[in-house]
Amino acid sequence: MAERSQTAPEAGNNTGNDDVIGGNVSKYMVLPTGYCGQPKKGHLIFDACFESGNLGRVDQVSEFEYDLFIRPDTCNPRFRVWFNFTVENVKESQRVIFNIVNFSKTKSLYRDGMAPMVKSTSRPKWQRLPPKNVYYYRCPDHRKNYVMSFAFCFDQEEDTYQFAYCYPYTYTRFQHYLDSLQKRNMNYFFREQLGQSVQQRQLDLLTITSPENLREGAEKKVIFITGRVHPGETPSSFVCQGIIDFLVSNHPIACILREHLVFKIAPMLNPDGVYLGNYRCSLMGFDLNRHWLDPSPWAHPTLHGVKQLIIQMYNDPQTSLEFYIDIHAHSTMMNGFMYGNIFEDEERFQRQAIFPKLLCQNAEDFSYSSTSFNRDAVKAGTGRRFLGGLLDHTSYCYTLEVSFYSYITGGTTAAVPYTEEAYMKLGRNVARTFLDYYRLNPLLEKVAVPMPKPRSSEERRLEGEHPSYLRAGQEPDVLSAPMPAGSQPGEHLGSDIQRHLECAGPALSLDLITYSPSGPASWKDMTMSNNLLLPDHSSH
């Protein structure tokens, strides 16, 4: 690798470390060392001053190579993982190497083939870069920290290119999505503001159920779901949207679930962190998922509001809070999986395994073998651990994790990268699994299954070009062939669990909309040729 150059002092480049990073770069043009003329095409302009953006510093190493520094979470320098930035003023066929040099975590899915996301003005659909152009290694030039380098070739001079750690899902997108649902005036969908963040952003609470379940004196079985307590874990929002989309649809399973259950969903617990482009913390630098024991109404207002509501429901004799599921994304493991609690009561511990086992049957990307049950001291302040200790023996609390990168299906070894649609499909399967858990399958025989609705050629074209955007609030209206049953129930499970699995019956497919890339040539055709290779640090 070329020797590190010294560039403009105002960017903090002369310090040799990332301690001076205090904010995002804003339309920062990188000029070659010693260059005094007018800026021209090929002098790259970096920007991260937009919602959920993150890039703290840029050092030019050579004509082709740039060191990029992630801005740490606000008020907390420990967390540096999420990045999201744009590059413009490019020259056609300009080849570059970008090095992300200051990750705070050493273990990473970049070792397993994960690659950054990219889109551009003329190709607005996010795609992963080819893994062959991504290299993850320990770098002696950066205190032996791990560095992720990727090679790229800009092909359209007028385009602005955007790179991100994973599919972004912003606070504004979330608000527009909820607004679109609210405009449909569904009598089983209720949206309320449970509170506000430190920066006065909304903490939304959704209730999805039949109005009959909300009448005074009615007994309620409540499923409580939360997401985005860690703002950089964007797959959480896609999974959560998949759950919501399915529950408000006219799918026969969704209709039955609304009749028998009350779903309370707080999809974005950390709106400030999401807006600011943090990875793990709130505006004030708190990891909110370590403060459930005693959340402050002024420092952790969103967490405080949700906890107060859960305690209120717990104390209501008409309400049975049966599930709490907190949705996260995992940076080092494949597939979807769950964390659960450990109980002294063996029967309760065994019954806790029912839901993840059923989900494993319904979702090909969910791994029961990766699911674990623990009570680690470091997790004592999490929602799963705190509520698992607070609620009674009829309640079960889980953390649902989904990989930032990919899943491996049973019987294969090939990793399948997640798409936005695949994340939402996992959400639909999570919702569908409650039908099996509560043994409501026989009721499906009484519900008329809607016939497929023919689509126009224009609808099919739009679906291929923008499958993720069309799904916001879209009602599934087609039932396709039954899903594979997945792995068989384990013999070690108790008889009651075995009975649950046997009663579940064949699964109705939720693979309602398939993903089929189309349009312009993929990034595989537009990235680096062999003329410019990544630096070889295998000897270090």
C-alpha positions in Angstrom: 0.0 0.0 0.0 1.2 3.5 -0.8 2.6 5.6 2.0 0.0 7.7 3.8 0.0 11.3 2.7 -0.5 14.4 4.8 -3.5 16.5 3.6 -5.4 19.6 4.6 -5.1 20.4 8.4 -8.6 21.6 8.5 -9.8 18.1 7.9 -7.8 16.8 10.8 -5.6 14.7 8.5 -2.3 15.7 10.1 -3.0 14.0 13.4 -2.6 10.4 12.2 -5.6 9.2 14.4 -9.3 9.5 14.5 -9.6 11.2 17.8 -10.4 14.6 16.2 -13.5 13.3 14.3 -16.4 15.3 15.6 -18.9 15.4 12.7 -19.7 14.2 9.2 -17.8 15.5 6.1 -19.9 18.0 4.2 -19.3 18.3 0.4 -15.6 17.8 1.1 -13.5 17.9 -2.1 -10.2 15.9 -1.9 -7.4 17.6 -3.9 -4.1 16.0 -4.6 -1.2 17.0 -2.4 0.4 20.2 -3.7 -2.4 20.8 -6.3 -3.0 24.6 -6.7 -5.2 24.8 -9.8 -9.0 24.8 -10.3 -10.9 21.7 -9.2 -11.8 19.4 -12.0 -13.5 16.1 -12.8 -12.0 13.3 -10.8 -11.4 15.4 -7.7 -13.9 13.4 -5.6 -16.4 15.2 -3.4 -17.5 13.2 -0.3 -20.6 14.0 1.7 -22.4 12.5 4.7 -24.4 15.5 6.0 -27.8 13.9 5.3 -30.2 11.8 7.3 -28.5 8.6 8.6 -25.2 9.6 7.0 -21.9 8.7 8.5 -18.4 9.6 7.3 -16.1 11.5 9.6 -12.9 12.0 7.6 -11.2 11.4 4.3 -7.4 11.0 3.6 -6.1 10.7 0.1 -3.3 8.1 0.1 -2.5 8.1 -3.7 -4.1 9.0 -7.0 -6.3 6.0 -6.7 -6.6 5.3 -2.9 -8.5 6.9 0.0 -8.6 6.2 3.7 -12.1 6.7 5.1 -12.9 7.2 8.8 -16.2 6.3 10.3 -17.6 9.0 12.6 -18.1 7.5 16.1 -21.5 7.5 17.6 -22.5 10.9 19.1 -21.1 11.3 22.7 -19.6 7.7 22.5 -16.3 7.1 20.7 -16.5 3.3 21.3 -18.8 2.5 18.4 -17.7 2.8 14.8 -19.4 0.4 12.4 -22.1 2.1 10.4 -21.1 4.2 7.3 -23.3 5.9 4.7 -21.9 8.5 2.4 -22.0 9.9 -1.2 -19.3 10.5 -3.8 -19.7 12.9 -6.7 -17.7 14.9 -9.2 -16.3 11.6 -10.6 -14.7 10.9 -13.9 -15.9 8.2 -16.3 -13.9 5.0 -15.8 -12.2 6.4 -12.7 -10.9 3.5 -10.6 -10.5 3.9 -6.8 -9.8 1.9 -3.7 -11.6 3.0 -0.5 -10.3 1.8 2.8 -12.6 1.9 5.9 -9.9 2.1 8.5 -11.3 2.6 11.9 -13.9 -0.1 12.6 -14.5 -0.6 16.4 -15.2 -4.4 15.9 -12.7 -6.9 14.7 -15.0 -9.8 14.0 -17.0 -9.1 10.9 -19.1 -10.8 8.2 -16.7 -9.2 5.7 -14.6 -12.3 6.4 -17.5 -14.4 5.0 -18.2 -12.6 1.8 -20.2 -9.6 2.9 -19.8 -6.5 0.8 -20.8 -2.8 1.0 -24.0 -1.6 -0.6 -24.0 0.9 -3.5 -26.5 2.8 -5.6 -26.3 5.8 -7.9 -28.5 8.5 -9.4 -29.3 6.5 -12.5 -29.5 3.2 -10.6 -31.5 4.0 -7.4 -31.9 0.3 -6.3 -29.3 -0.8 -3.7 -27.0 -3.6 -4.7 -24.1 -5.3 -3.0 -20.6 -5.0 -4.5 -19.1 -8.2 -5.8 -17.3 -9.9 -2.9 -14.2 -10.4 -5.1 -13.6 -6.6 -4.9 -13.7 -6.5 -1.1 -10.8 -7.3 1.2 -10.8 -7.5 5.0 -7.5 -7.6 6.7 -5.4 -6.4 9.7 -3.4 -3.3 8.6 0.0 -2.3 10.1 -0.5 1.3 8.9 -3.5 1.7 11.2 -2.2 0.3 14.6 -2.9 -3.2 13.2 -6.6 -2.5 13.2 -8.8 -4.3 10.8 -9.5 -2.5 7.6 -12.1 -3.2 4.9 -10.9 -2.2 1.4 -13.1 -2.2 -1.7 -12.3 -1.4 -5.3 -14.8 0.5 -7.5 -15.0 1.9 -11.0 -17.2 5.0 -11.5 -18.9 4.7 -14.9 -21.3 7.7 -15.1 -19.8 11.2 -14.7 -23.1 12.9 -13.9 -24.1 10.3 -11.2 -23.8 10.7 -7.5 -22.8 7.4 -5.9 -23.9 6.3 -2.4 -22.2 3.6 -0.3 -23.5 2.1 2.9 -22.8 -0.6 5.4 -26.2 -2.1 4.9 -29.6 -1.1 3.3 -30.4 2.3 5.0 -33.9 2.7 6.6 -34.3 6.3 7.8 -36.6 7.9 10.3 -38.2 9.9 7.5 -38.9 6.8 5.4 -40.5 5.2 8.5 -42.7 8.2 9.1 -43.9 8.2 5.4 -44.6 4.5 5.7 -46.8 5.0 8.8 -48.5 8.0 7.2 -49.4 5.8 4.2 -50.9 3.1 6.5 -52.8 5.7 8.5 -54.4 7.1 5.3 -56.0 3.8 4.5 -58.3 4.2 7.5 -58.3 0.6 8.5 -60.5 0.0 11.6 -58.0 -2.6 12.9 -54.9 -0.3 12.7 -54.2 2.3 15.4 -51.3 4.7 15.6 -50.5 6.8 18.6 -47.5 8.9 19.9 -46.2 7.2 23.0 -43.6 9.9 23.6 -40.8 11.9 22.1 -37.0 11.5 21.9 -34.5 14.0 23.3 -34.6 15.8 20.0 -38.4 15.7 19.9 -38.8 13.0 17.3 -41.9 10.8 17.6 -42.0 7.5 19.4 -44.8 5.7 17.5 -46.8 2.9 19.0 -49.0 0.8 16.6 -51.9 -1.4 17.7 -53.1 -3.9 15.2 -56.2 -6.0 16.2 -59.9 -6.3 15.7 -61.8 -3.4 17.4 -63.7 -6.0 19.4 -60.6 -6.8 21.3 -60.2 -3.2 22.5 -63.7 -2.8 24.0 -63.9 -2.2 27.7 -63.7 -5.4 29.7 -62.4 -7.5 26.9 -59.6 -9.9 27.7 -56.5 -9.3 25.6 -53.6 -11.5 24.6 -50.9 -9.1 23.7 -47.8 -9.6 21.5 -45.4 -6.7 22.1 -42.7 -6.1 19.4 -39.9 -3.5 19.4 -37.2 -2.5 16.9 -34.3 -0.2 16.1 -33.1 0.3 19.7 -29.7 0.1 18.0 -30.0 2.6 15.2 -27.4 1.1 12.8 -29.2 -2.3 12.7 -31.3 -1.4 9.8 -32.5 -4.9 8.9 -34.6 -4.7 12.1 -36.8 -2.1 10.4 -37.3 -4.2 7.3 -38.3 -7.2 9.4 -40.6 -5.0 11.4 -42.2 -3.6 8.3 -42.7 -7.2 7.0 -44.6 -8.0 10.3 -46.8 -4.9 10.0 -47.5 -5.3 6.3 -48.7 -8.8 6.8 -50.8 -8.1 9.9 -52.7 -5.2 8.2 -53.2 -7.3 5.0 -56.3 -9.2 3.9 -54.4 -12.5 4.1 -56.6 -15.2 5.8 -54.0 -15.8 8.4 -53.7 -12.1 9.2 -57.5 -11.8 9.6 -57.5 -14.7 12.1 -54.6 -13.3 14.1 -56.3 -9.9 14.4 -59.4 -11.6 15.7 -57.6 -13.4 18.5 -54.6 -11.3 19.4 -53.5 -7.7 20.1 -50.3 -6.7 18.5 -48.5 -3.7 20.0 -45.5 -2.6 18.0 -43.0 0.2 18.7 -40.9 -0.1 15.5 -38.3 2.6 16.2 -37.1 3.0 19.8 -34.1 5.2 19.0 -35.3 7.7 16.4 -32.5 10.2 17.3 -29.8 7.7 16.8 -31.4 6.6 13.5 -31.6 10.2 12.2 -28.0 11.0 13.2 -26.4 7.9 11.6 -25.2 6.3 14.8 -24.6 2.6 15.0 -25.5 1.7 18.6 -26.2 4.7 20.7 -28.7 7.5 21.3 -28.0 11.2 20.8 -26.4 11.3 24.3 -24.2 8.3 23.8 -26.3 5.7 25.7 -26.8 2.1 24.5 -30.5 2.1 25.3 -30.6 -1.7 25.4 -28.5 -1.7 28.6 -30.8 0.7 30.5 -34.1 -1.2 30.9 -33.5 -1.6 34.6 -33.9 2.1 35.4 -34.5 4.2 32.3 -34.4 8.0 32.8 -37.4 10.0 31.6 -35.0 12.8 30.4 -32.0 10.8 29.2 -33.8 7.7 27.8 -37.4 9.0 27.3 -38.4 6.5 24.5 -37.3 3.5 26.6 -38.9 5.0 29.7 -42.2 5.4 27.8 -42.2 1.8 26.5 -41.3 0.4 29.9 -44.1 2.3 31.6 -46.6 1.0 29.1 -45.5 -2.6 29.5 -45.7 -2.4 33.3 -49.2 -0.8 33.0 -50.3 -3.7 30.8 -48.7 -6.3 33.2 -50.8 -4.8 36.1 -54.0 -4.9 34.1 -56.0 -8.0 35.0 -57.7 -8.0 31.6 -54.4 -8.1 29.7 -52.1 -11.1 29.3 -48.7 -9.9 27.9 -47.7 -13.2 26.3 -44.7 -12.3 24.1 -42.1 -9.6 24.0 -39.8 -9.7 20.9 -37.0 -7.2 20.3 -35.7 -7.2 16.8 -32.0 -6.7 16.1 -29.4 -7.3 13.4 -26.1 -9.3 13.9 -22.8 -8.3 12.5 -20.9 -11.6 12.8 -23.5 -14.5 12.3 -25.6 -15.8 9.4 -29.3 -16.4 9.3 -32.1 -15.3 11.6 -32.0 -16.7 15.1 -33.2 -15.9 18.6 -31.9 -15.4 22.1 -34.1 -16.5 25.0 -33.8 -16.6 28.8 -32.9 -19.4 31.2 -35.5 -20.3 33.9 -35.2 -22.6 36.9 -38.6 -24.0 36.0 -37.8 -26.8 33.5 -41.2 -26.8 32.0 -41.2 -23.1 31.4 -37.7 -23.4 29.9 -38.9 -26.1 27.5 -42.0 -24.2 26.5 -39.9 -21.2 25.6 -38.4 -23.3 22.8 -41.8 -23.7 21.0 -41.9 -20.4 19.2 -38.4 -20.5 17.7 -38.9 -24.1 16.7 -42.1 -23.3 14.9 -40.5 -20.3 13.2 -37.7 -22.5 12.0 -40.4 -24.6 10.2 -41.9 -21.6 8.6 -38.8 -19.6 7.6 -36.0 -21.1 5.6 -33.6 -18.4 6.7 -34.3 -18.9 10.4 -31.8 -21.2 12.3 -32.9 -23.0 15.4 -29.4 -24.4 15.8 -28.1 -20.9 16.2 -30.8 -20.0 18.7 -29.5 -19.9 22.3 -30.8 -19.3 25.8 -28.7 -17.5 28.4 -28.5 -15.1 31.3 -25.2 -13.4 30.7 -24.4 -10.7 33.2 -23.5 -8.3 30.4 -27.1 -8.6 29.0 -28.8 -7.9 32.3 -30.0 -4.4 31.2 -31.5 -5.7 27.9 -35.3 -5.7 27.3 -35.3 -9.5 27.0 -33.5 -10.1 30.3 -35.3 -7.4 32.3 -38.8 -8.3 31.1 -38.1 -12.0 31.3 -37.5 -11.5 35.0 -40.4 -9.1 35.5 -43.2 -10.9 33.7 -44.9 -14.1 35.0 -44.5 -17.7 33.8 -47.0 -17.3 30.9 -44.9 -14.7 29.2 -41.9 -15.3 26.9 -39.3 -12.7 25.9 -36.9 -13.0 23.0 -34.3 -11.1 21.0 -34.8 -11.8 17.3 -31.5 -11.4 15.4 -31.1 -11.3 11.7 -27.8 -11.3 9.8 -26.5 -8.1 8.2 -25.4 -10.2 5.3 -26.9 -13.6 4.4 -28.5 -16.9 5.3 -27.7 -20.5 4.6 -30.6 -22.8 4.0 -30.8 -26.4 5.2 -28.8 -29.0 3.2 -26.7 -26.3 1.4 -23.5 -24.5 2.2 -23.9 -21.5 -0.1 -24.7 -18.2 1.5 -27.7 -16.3 0.1 -27.4 -12.5 0.6 -30.3 -10.8 2.2 -32.3 -8.3 0.2 -34.8 -5.8 1.6 -37.6 -8.2 0.5 -36.0 -11.2 2.1 -35.8 -9.3 5.4 -39.5 -8.4 5.1 -40.3 -12.0 4.2 -38.8 -13.1 7.6 -41.1 -10.5 9.2 -44.1 -12.1 7.5 -43.1 -15.5 8.7 -42.7 -14.3 12.2 -46.3 -13.1 12.1 -47.5 -16.3 10.5 -45.9 -18.4 13.2 -48.3 -17.1 15.9 -51.1 -19.0 14.0 -49.2 -22.2 14.7 -48.3 -21.3 18.3 -51.9 -20.6 19.2 -53.2 -23.6 17.2 -55.5 -21.5 15.1 -54.8 -23.5 11.9 -58.3 -25.2 11.8 -59.9 -21.7 11.5 -58.3 -21.3 8.1 -60.7 -23.9 6.6 -63.5 -21.4 7.4 -61.8 -18.5 5.6 -62.2 -18.1 1.9 -58.8 -17.9 0.2 -58.6 -15.0 -2.3 -57.9 -15.8 -5.9 -54.8 -14.4 -7.6 -55.4 -11.0 -9.1 -53.9 -10.5 -12.6 -51.3 -7.8 -12.8 -50.7 -5.5 -15.7 -47.4 -5.5 -17.6 -46.6 -2.1 -16.0 -47.1 -3.5 -12.5 -44.8 -6.4 -13.3 -42.2 -4.0 -14.7 -42.3 -1.8 -11.6 -42.1 -4.8 -9.3 -38.9 -5.9 -11.0 -37.3 -2.4 -10.9 -38.3 -1.3 -7.4 -39.6 -4.3 -5.4 -38.7 -2.9 -2.0 -40.5 0.4 -2.4 -43.7 -1.1 -3.7 -44.1 -3.2 -0.6 -44.7 -0.4 1.9 -48.3 -1.0 3.0 -49.0 -3.3 0.1 -51.5 -6.0 0.8 -50.5 -9.5 -0.2 -53.3 -11.0 -2.3 -51.9 -14.3 -3.7 -51.4 -17.6 -2.0 -48.8 -19.8 -3.7 -47.6 -23.4 -3.1 -46.9 -24.5 0.5 -43.5 -23.7 2.0 -41.0 -26.4 2.8 -41.5 -27.6 6.4 -37.9 -27.0 7.3 -36.1 -29.1 9.9 -37.9 -31.7 11.9 -38.8 -31.2 15.6 -36.1 -32.3 17.9 -36.6 -35.4 19.9 -35.3 -33.7 23.0 -38.3 -31.3 23.2 -41.0 -32.0 25.7 -44.3 -33.6 24.8 -46.2 -30.4 24.9 -43.8 -28.8 22.5 -44.1 -31.8 20.2 -47.9 -31.5 20.3 -47.6 -27.8 19.2 -45.4 -28.8 16.3 -47.8 -31.6 15.2 -50.8 -29.3 15.4 -49.2 -26.6 13.3 -50.2 -28.3 10.0 -48.9 -27.4 6.6 -47.7 -23.8 6.2 -49.4 -21.4 3.8 -46.7 -19.8 1.8 -45.9 -16.2 2.5 -43.5 -15.9 -0.4 -46.1 -13.7 -2.1 -43.8 -11.5 -4.1 -40.6 -12.8 -5.7 -37.5 -10.8 -6.2 -36.2 -10.7 -9.7 -33.4 -8.2 -10.6 -33.9 -6.4 -13.8 -33.1 -3.2 -15.5 -29.5 -1.9 -16.2 -26.5 -4.1 -16.0 -25.5 -5.1 -12.5 -22.6 -3.6 -10.6 -20.6 -6.8 -11.4 -20.2 -5.5 -14.9 -19.1 -2.0 -13.8 -16.6 -2.5 -11.0 -12.9 -3.0 -11.0 -11.0 -4.7 -13.8 -7.9 -6.7 -13.1 -5.8 -3.6 -14.1 -6.0 -2.3 -10.6 -5.8 -4.8 -7.8 -6.4 -4.5 -4.0 -3.1 -4.1 -2.0 -1.9 -7.5 -0.7 -1.4 -7.5 3.0 -1.5 -11.2 3.5 2.0 -11.2 4.9 1.0 -9.0 7.8 
